[in-house]
Amino acid sequence: MSEDQNTKTAMELDTAFLKSRRGILKVAEMGTLVVAFVCFSVASRPSYITATVLEFLITSLLLLLYILKLNKRLAFFFWPLIDVFNSVFAVVYFTVLSLLALTTYTVTGTLVGGIVGFMTVGLLCVDSYTLFKKLTFNKPRSHTQNQDIE
């Protein structure tokens, strides 16, 4: 009986997601966000720091959601669509933020943070495009969620 309880409470990890294209993109996004955070921190720009930390947390939570396969347990949301919306809004927000950082820089950290912000925008565009390309709205929801969208 204790063996059954252990199998029910054990958390299943999806390490294959980290090796997939989307997993690599998520990790790369997090890497560029950390670099942008460090650059904006050196330049002492609180509004830019807040934006990068917020997007880093959202991306981290989505990555954790996919690695722990919580998207299959919490089926009341269509997680790939939420991921696409996050990527699209982050593209718009980071485009504006990076343009502001590049045009108003007084410290080199702000300039480098703006350039890395544009690298993040590129990664977010690729992520949203690859995910949106695989989304299908004409299939039943249970069939679409059972597919591995990677």
MOCOR-V129147 format. One record per pair of residues at least 6 apart in sequence whose C-alpha atoms are under 8 Angstrom apart, sorted by the first residue. I is the first residue (numbers start at 1). J is the second residue. D is the distance in Angstrom with one decimal. If there is no record, write none. Layout:
i,j,d
I,J,D
I,J,D
This chain:
i,j,d
11,68,6.9
12,68,6.1
12,69,6.9
13,67,5.6
13,68,4.9
13,69,6.7
14,66,7.3
14,67,4.8
14,68,6.2
14,69,6.6
15,67,6.5
17,23,5.3
17,66,7.2
17,67,6.4
17,150,7.3
18,24,6.0
18,27,7.9
18,67,7.5
20,150,6.4
21,150,6.7
22,127,6.6
22,130,8.0
22,131,8.0
22,150,5.7
23,63,7.5
23,150,7.9
25,123,6.6
25,127,6.5
26,59,6.9
26,63,6.8
26,127,7.8
28,123,7.5
29,59,7.8
29,120,5.9
29,123,6.2
29,124,7.1
30,56,5.9
30,59,6.9
30,60,7.3
32,116,6.3
32,117,7.4
32,119,7.2
32,120,5.9
33,52,5.9
33,53,7.6
33,55,7.7
33,56,6.1
33,116,7.8
33,117,7.4
33,120,6.9
34,52,7.7
34,56,7.5
35,113,7.4
35,116,7.2
36,52,7.0
36,112,7.6
36,113,4.5
36,114,7.4
36,116,5.8
36,117,6.3
37,48,7.8
37,49,5.6
37,52,5.8
37,53,6.9
37,113,7.3
38,113,8.0
39,109,4.6
39,110,6.3
39,112,6.5
39,113,5.1
40,46,7.7
40,48,6.3
40,49,5.8
40,109,5.9
40,110,5.6
40,113,5.8
41,49,6.4
41,109,7.9
42,109,6.0
43,107,5.8
43,108,7.3
43,109,4.9
43,110,5.7
45,110,7.7
48,97,7.2
55,90,7.3
62,83,7.4
65,71,6.0
71,79,6.3
72,145,7.4
72,146,7.9
78,145,7.6
80,131,7.1
80,135,7.6
80,149,7.7
81,132,7.8
81,135,7.8
83,128,7.7
84,127,8.0
84,128,5.2
84,131,6.7
84,132,6.5
87,124,5.5
87,125,7.1
87,127,7.2
87,128,5.6
88,124,7.4
88,125,7.3
88,128,6.6
90,121,7.6
90,124,7.4
91,121,5.2
91,124,6.2
91,125,6.7
94,117,6.3
94,118,7.3
94,120,7.8
94,121,6.3
95,117,7.5
95,118,6.6
95,121,6.5
97,114,7.4
97,117,7.8
98,113,7.5
98,114,4.3
98,115,6.9
98,117,5.5
98,118,6.2
99,114,6.9
100,114,7.9
101,110,5.7
101,111,6.2
101,113,7.3
101,114,5.1
102,110,7.1
102,111,5.3
102,114,5.5
102,115,7.5
105,111,5.7
131,149,7.3
131,150,7.4
134,149,6.7
135,144,7.9
135,149,7.8
136,144,7.2
